[in-house]
Amino acid sequence: MSTESEASPPAIATSGLVRRYGERAALDDVTLALDAGRTLVVFGPNGAGKSTLLRVLATLLRPTAGTASVLGRDVRREGWAVRGRIGFLGHAPLLYGDLSARENLAYHARLHGLSEAASTERIAELLAAVGLERRGDDRVHAYSRGMVQRLAVCRAVLHDPEVLLLDEPRANLDPAAAEQVEPLIGRSSGRTRVVTSHDPAGGLAEGDVALGLRAGRQALLAPAADVTAEQIGELYR
């Protein structure tokens, strides 16, 4: 299945993608394509390869075999050209507990080459968006898990990336907090997204293409509108 348009190459594409840890294949022959501005939602039980797929696309892991490209760049050979154009939100927040929220974001802004003036304005905007403006000078180790997740969302979108790679992005968020981060990482953000989920109904509702993984292999790939929650449930049995 492919969502590739004739006008431009897909924003994300893999062909025969394999990632092994020793003898174990975390990903085995995964092939897909996703157009810019679309959302791929990835389902599968724990250990199915969902997080590994995101880490390969984020250039944090090298493919063992096959190919993977993001925004037309091969992640193995041109990872340097990809990293500044993606926002990655994994299970680890990639924040320093001894720094404040503002200090953490200022540090990441420098990594992305943002000017001090631009980063100061952007940081204030993001902290306000997720309801952390009054706690922005508190050290992160004093934050609740939900607050840490909201700050990690700010980190992931700080540099206005074209692609978002989101590993269960609403974990630890109550409904109000999930609503706060929606404009930043949800469908309305307009970005190309790859989102992992264990919520069949919710995931299918926000996705354009559904990928189901089981033991690293591609068990399902179809337009999300054509997939039922029952089909997703079969991946977990």
Residue pairs with C-beta under 8 A, 6 or more apart in sequence:
1 32
1 209
1 221
1 222
1 223
2 10
2 32
2 33
3 10
3 33
3 34
3 35
3 38
3 208
3 209
4 10
4 13
4 33
4 35
5 35
8 35
8 36
9 72
10 33
10 34
10 35
10 36
10 69
11 34
11 35
11 36
11 37
11 38
11 70
11 71
11 162
11 163
11 192
12 32
12 33
12 34
12 40
12 57
12 69
12 70
12 71
12 163
12 192
12 194
13 32
13 33
13 34
13 67
13 68
13 69
14 30
14 31
14 32
14 33
14 66
14 67
14 68
14 69
15 31
15 66
15 67
15 68
16 29
16 30
16 31
16 65
16 66
16 67
17 27
17 29
17 30
17 31
17 53
17 56
17 63
17 65
17 66
17 67
17 68
18 25
18 27
18 28
18 29
18 30
18 63
18 64
18 65
18 66
19 25
19 26
19 27
19 49
19 52
19 56
19 61
19 63
19 64
19 216
20 26
20 64
25 64
25 216
26 49
26 52
26 216
27 49
27 52
27 53
27 56
27 213
27 216
28 49
28 215
28 216
28 217
29 66
29 217
29 218
30 49
30 53
30 66
30 211
30 213
30 216
30 217
30 218
31 66
31 218
32 40
32 209
32 211
32 218
32 221
34 40
34 192
34 194
34 208
34 209
35 192
36 162
36 192
37 190
37 191
37 192
38 192
38 193
38 208
38 209
39 187
39 192
39 193
39 194
39 195
39 206
39 207
39 208
39 209
40 193
40 194
40 195
40 207
40 208
40 209
40 210
40 211
41 195
41 196
41 197
41 203
41 204
41 206
41 207
41 209
41 210
41 211
41 224
42 50
42 53
42 54
42 194
42 195
42 196
42 197
42 211
42 212
42 213
43 50
43 196
43 197
43 198
43 200
43 203
43 210
43 211
43 212
43 213
43 220
43 232
43 235
44 50
44 212
44 213
44 214
44 219
44 235
44 236
45 214
45 235
45 236
47 215
48 213
48 214
48 215
48 216
48 235
49 213
49 215
49 216
50 167
50 196
50 213
51 90
51 91
51 167
51 196
52 61
52 216
53 194
53 213
54 88
54 90
54 165
54 166
54 167
54 194
54 196
55 61
55 90
56 62
56 63
56 68
56 75
57 68
57 70
57 75
57 86
57 165
57 194
58 83
58 86
58 88
58 90
58 165
59 70
59 75
59 79
59 82
59 83
60 88
62 75
62 76
63 75
63 76
67 74
67 76
68 74
68 75
68 76
69 75
70 82
70 85
70 86
70 163
71 82
71 85
71 162
71 163
73 79
73 81
73 82
75 82
84 112
84 113
84 159
84 161
85 161
85 162
85 163
86 161
86 162
86 163
86 164
86 165
87 156
87 157
87 158
87 159
87 161
87 163
87 164
87 165
87 191
88 94
88 156
88 165
89 152
89 153
89 156
89 164
89 165
89 166
89 167
89 169
89 185
90 167
91 167
91 168
91 171
93 148
93 149
93 151
93 152
93 155
94 152
94 155
95 104
95 140
95 148
95 151
95 152
95 155
96 103
96 104
96 107
96 140
97 139
97 140
97 141
98 139
98 140
98 141
99 107
99 139
99 140
100 136
100 137
100 138
100 139
100 140
101 127
101 132
101 135
101 136
101 137
101 138
101 140
101 143
101 151
101 154
102 123
102 127
102 136
102 137
104 140
104 151
104 155
105 119
105 123
105 126
105 127
105 151
105 154
105 155
105 158
106 119
106 120
106 123
108 155
108 158
108 159
109 118
109 119
109 122
109 123
109 158
109 159
110 119
112 158
112 159
114 122
114 158
114 159
119 158
122 158
123 136
123 154
123 158
124 133
126 154
126 157
126 158
126 184
127 133
127 136
127 154
129 154
129 180
129 183
129 184
130 150
130 151
130 153
130 154
130 177
130 180
130 181
130 184
131 150
131 177
131 180
132 147
132 150
132 151
132 154
135 143
135 147
140 148
140 151
143 151
145 172
146 172
146 173
146 174
146 177
148 172
149 169
149 170
149 171
149 172
149 173
149 177
150 173
150 177
150 180
150 181
153 169
153 181
153 184
153 185
154 184
156 164
156 166
156 185
157 164
157 184
157 185
157 189
161 191
162 191
162 192
163 191
163 192
163 193
163 194
164 185
164 189
164 191
164 192
164 193
164 194
164 195
165 193
165 194
166 185
166 193
166 194
166 195
166 196
167 196
168 196
168 197
168 198
169 181
169 185
169 195
170 178
170 181
173 181
182 188
183 189
185 193
186 206
187 193
187 206
195 203
195 206
195 207
197 203
200 229
200 232
200 233
201 229
203 210
203 224
203 232
204 210
204 224
204 225
204 227
204 229
204 232
205 224
207 224
208 223
208 224
209 221
209 222
209 223
209 224
210 220
210 221
210 222
210 223
210 224
210 227
210 232
211 218
211 220
211 221
212 218
212 219
212 220
212 221
212 231
212 232
212 235
213 219
213 235
214 235
219 235
220 227
220 231
220 232
220 235
